[in-house]
Amino acid sequence: MSQTKVAPKEVGKPAKNFDVGSWLVPVIAVLVAMSLAAILMRLQGSNPLTAYKSLFTTAFGSAAGIGATLGKSTPLVLSGLAVAVGLRAGLFNIGAQGQLLSGALAAAWAGVTFEGLPGYIHIPIALIVGAFFGSIVAGISGFLKAYRGVHEVITTIMLNSIVMGIADYLASHQLREPDQFLTRTSEIQASAKMPVYAHLPLGFFIAVALAGAIWWILGRTTSGFRIETVGRNRHAAWYAGISVKRTVISAMLISGAIAGLGGAVETLGITYRYAPAFNLGLGFDGITIALLGRVHPLGIIPGAILIGGMRAGAANMQFDSGVAPELVDLLMALILLLVTAPLITRFFKNSSNKSMTSGWGS
Amino acid sequence: MKLLSKRNGYFLFAILATAFFYSKDGDITTSVYATGAAFALPLALAAMVGIMCERTGIVNIGIEGTMLLSAFVAFFVSSLTQNIIIGLICAVFTGSMMGLILAVMAVSWRMDQIIAGTILNILATGLTSFLYVQGKTIPSVFQAIEVPVLSKIPFFGPVLFIHGALTFIGIAIILALYVAIYHTSWGLRSRAVGEHPSSADTAGVSVARLRYINVTIAGGIGALAGAYLSLELVGSFERGFTAGKGFTALALMIFGRWNPLGALAAALFFGLAQAYANQLMIDQVVNIPTQFTAILPYVMTIVVLTISAGKVRPPAAEGQPYEKGQA
């Protein structure tokens, strides 16, 4: 994380986010959330210490555990990154979930259908197909926002449910595994499975590299500057001659592509097929992770690893202490509540005193 | 009032269509309309939450979470105490607290209101899925009450006057809210705060106080919508129980132009569409996969918003925190 300190050219506040004080807020939020959850566990009659010990030794205690943690973290880094890119453009993309699902299903389709390709061609193709479909789903919201003024929060939420319905339908009809009762696709070809190097999943490195690339694009390129400017003040951006409509749509396309890639990586690296029960909640976790990471492309990585570790250790924790794995959902919600309260006031308070996401129109 | 207005046209169309269906098959039409009304009520009530908040300038997208957590509390407290009235009271209290939290975030902390609402939604999802226990039951749901005399009217009786207690409370709240918004000083003040808070402030209305009060009461109404689902319409609770109804309600609020009766009409249309889709499936007239009927409300919401966007005008100060002394 040493390079994160050198971001002098970055517009506005993000560069300042990496002083000690601002890092304290997420850390304290995580600790307080864990204490609150411990009280709830106590009330349910479980021992929180056993639960947390089991959770973290499973997640970080062994090489295999760390591998599983990084595997779980990969889609979280990507969905967090997707939400962060949207927020940078002043768009609240709650639809990472739907975009991720469509990416996961599309990658499964590409992984099953294309035959006889070598891995170094098959895997990139399947990843691109996943990113493409994720980007289309997000693009609908971007287009409606830019040209019809429909608020992206509503359309992305609606599209989450729509995508889930359609994916469910396709997985139980056209794309269903032949001669199988379960609603799921066939297993992808061996050539589409992403390799694991000594417990370390390839997908994680792709995700981290992409986070670095996005950080560079937002901070150092003209397109990144456009996105940041539109996010900070739409009217000023328009006045400066930036096409707000085009920027909004392209930000949504990028955001959706990243989320779709998250789903594709999950399919090709972890699940090897698509089933409706997979991928649940990954996109929503992205919101918490993006805000926990202070909407910084690199800041989301530690948050994603923390949450990924909890997800990886949850099953074992239930075995050891009887605490339901949904504890992680509760922790995420508490963390989100605690981390946003002081953060958002600072991050989104722009000079015009107007809230960025006001109203349903404009 | 113009006799040939667009609105009257819609009314006439609705009446003619109903009469046509009724003449073809009275019993089925009546039952479809009664089901439609039952589907519409939680949506209409949730839309009232949105109207109450937005008329004072607070965007509340946490309705979904408010409904979910209240439905949860209503069900599990009823199950624990074996008394649905206690469950209902606890649910309304929970909903009001959710409203209060939103008010603290939006008014006092001046947070982005969309994010504040999303926090409520994620919090409700997290709490309900962690605390959810399988296999609990409640003693009974709110049983249907037949209003004397009125329920005997053909068609209108079964559709409007045979429902559980929560339905009647809900309808009363919707009508009361309509009167209150347009014909009381509270309503005038609320609208003023939502349109131009600094003018209202100059005239001596406490912007922050009114926003706090309205958002908190609205939370209680949202709780009623949630409790209606778990204690009257369905009688159970599952994870993700509210299934996007809180968001659909926001679209209905916009479609109804922030007017309680408009939102009620939109909710009825929506509820009826769903009831008809169900009936068509039962009759095997059309074979739509269940996944497609399930996504119908969401598709319709997007279509409605796409059509109506730009043609409707939300309260002017919506979504903006107010600071004393600002222009």
Interface residues (C-beta under 8 A of the other chain):
Chain A: L40 F92 I94 L144 R148 G149 V150 H151 V153 I154 T155 I157 M158 L159 S161 I162 M164 G165 I166 D168 Y169 S172 H173 F284 I287 T288 L291 A324 E326 L327 D329 L330 L331 M332 A333 L334 L336 L337 T340 A341 I344 T345 F348 K349 N353 K354 S355 M356 T357 S358 G359 W360 G361
Chain B: V59 I61 M105 W109 R110 M111 D112 Q113 I114 I115 T118 I119 I122 L123 A124 T125 G126 L127 S129 F130 L131 Y132 A243 G244 F247 L250 A251 I254 P289 Q291 F292 A294 I295 Y298 V299 T301 I302 L305 T306 A309 G310 V312 R313 P314 E318 G319 Q320 P321 E323 Q326
